[in-house]
Amino acid sequence: MDLKVQLAPKNKTGLLLKNPVMTASGTFGYGTEYEHLFDIQSLGAIVCKGTTLEPRQGNPQPRIAETSGGILNSIGLQNIGVEALIEEKAPIWAKWNVPVVVNIAGNSVEDYAEIARKVEGVPGIQGLEVNISCPNVKAGCVEFGSDPSSAARVTEAVRKATSLPVWVKLTPNTADVVSIALAVAEAGADAIVLINTLKGMVIDIKTRRPVLGNVTGGLSGPVVKPVALRMVYEVAGVIKDVPLIGSGGIMTASDAIEFLLAGASAVQIGTANLINPRAPVEILEGIRLYLQEEGREDIKSMIGLARK
Ligand SMILES: Cc1cc2nc3c(=O)[nH]c(=O)nc-3n(C[C@H](O)[C@H](O)[C@H](O)COP(=O)(O)O)c2cc1C
């Protein structure tokens, strides 16, 4: 059975995954934290926590709140910074058999380009995921992702700064995701990730105060799946030459298969990891079983079938 998917077809080296299941940024640390739990190298790829130029402490606590059908998080891009990532994490990744993609975020277009320049040629880093969609920081990030021209500017700057495959991760907090997807495709994105979290909030009726220290946070989990799926379906209708990667509420193999049928070439597992760290391998197994039952030899034969 052929589960391989190419997630940077226009890039010189490409980014060929042995299967379409990967972890979503911010829900699987740097991968190293999970190595002892299962064979993480059986996954298609690992996407690490959002990385900035300087280390970040993140937002005030509390930073996670449960809601019906999902969670809100307002981590605020707490991370070790790109220098520590290069020194401490990349050498470990370089020994792995699974590609690691580094999720990057910045306050300015130049920040993104600078991080991309710093990781260029570092063994252990196979690609970049440009996060222009984090709703939990005061400056930058989602501001770039909410408008086609600034989304294109960030994409172009990173594209120029690196020879690595560049994925761009979009926000659902916009009225017109298709225009933004078209803009980043035009600007040189090798793949497009749909979607990051939806901005939301919860209020404690006893204290009469917002629950999250940051007031608002990003909504993820099963509740966002229909929105994410709809966005993949819509973007797949207009973009044929740039692979899409589905993210949002994928908890089971059946969720993942819906995204593939909608037109995603691969999927990211996020909130599910916080409940069951083995979720990505279980979902991979479920996809394999589905293909077997359907008598399909090649996963690519089912991508986008819901559109045909
Ligand atoms: C605790 C937490 C931290 C996250 N951190 C990041 C991040 O650093 N960068 C990013 O692009 N997305 C981040 N995300 C978004 C996820 O990668 C994913 O796109 C989103 O949660 C939707 O998928 P899910 O419903 O499967 O979780 C985070 C999500 C959660 C729940």
The ligand as a MOL file (V3000), in Angstrom:
LIG
                    3D

  0  0  0     0  0            999 V3000
M  V30 BEGIN CTAB
M  V30 COUNTS 31 33 0 0 0
M  V30 BEGIN ATOM
M  V30 1 C -2.0860 24.2050 23.2170 0
M  V30 2 C -1.9890 24.5800 21.7650 0
M  V30 3 C -0.8530 25.2430 21.2950 0
M  V30 4 C -0.7430 25.5980 19.9450 0
M  V30 5 N 0.3810 26.2240 19.4970 0
M  V30 6 C 0.5240 26.5060 18.1590 0
M  V30 7 C 1.7140 27.1020 17.6640 0
M  V30 8 O 2.6770 27.3570 18.3940 0
M  V30 9 N 1.7820 27.3790 16.3290 0
M  V30 10 C 0.7400 27.0870 15.4710 0
M  V30 11 O 0.8380 27.3580 14.2700 0
M  V30 12 N -0.3870 26.4970 15.9280 0
M  V30 13 C -0.5210 26.2000 17.2320 0
M  V30 14 N -1.6610 25.5930 17.6930 0
M  V30 15 C -2.7330 25.2410 16.7230 0
M  V30 16 C -2.6510 23.7540 16.3170 0
M  V30 17 O -1.4220 23.4600 15.7050 0
M  V30 18 C -3.8230 23.3680 15.3820 0
M  V30 19 O -3.6520 24.0240 14.1430 0
M  V30 20 C -5.1810 23.7500 15.9420 0
M  V30 21 O -5.2240 23.4500 17.3320 0
M  V30 22 C -6.3310 23.0110 15.2430 0
M  V30 23 O -6.1950 21.6280 15.2940 0
M  V30 24 P -6.8170 20.6830 16.4470 0
M  V30 25 O -8.2740 21.0180 16.5500 0
M  V30 26 O -6.5360 19.2950 15.9650 0
M  V30 27 O -6.0830 21.0070 17.6900 0
M  V30 28 C -1.8050 25.2580 19.0400 0
M  V30 29 C -2.9310 24.5740 19.5190 0
M  V30 30 C -3.0410 24.2260 20.8530 0
M  V30 31 C -4.2730 23.4920 21.3280 0
M  V30 END ATOM
M  V30 BEGIN BOND
M  V30 1 1 1 2
M  V30 2 1 2 3
M  V30 3 2 2 30
M  V30 4 2 3 4
M  V30 5 1 4 5
M  V30 6 1 4 28
M  V30 7 2 5 6
M  V30 8 1 6 7
M  V30 9 1 6 13
M  V30 10 2 7 8
M  V30 11 1 7 9
M  V30 12 1 9 10
M  V30 13 2 10 11
M  V30 14 1 10 12
M  V30 15 2 12 13
M  V30 16 1 13 14
M  V30 17 1 14 15
M  V30 18 1 14 28
M  V30 19 1 15 16
M  V30 20 1 16 17
M  V30 21 1 16 18
M  V30 22 1 18 19
M  V30 23 1 18 20
M  V30 24 1 20 21
M  V30 25 1 20 22
M  V30 26 1 22 23
M  V30 27 1 23 24
M  V30 28 2 24 25
M  V30 29 1 24 26
M  V30 30 1 24 27
M  V30 31 2 28 29
M  V30 32 1 29 30
M  V30 33 1 30 31
M  V30 END BOND
M  V30 END CTAB
M  END
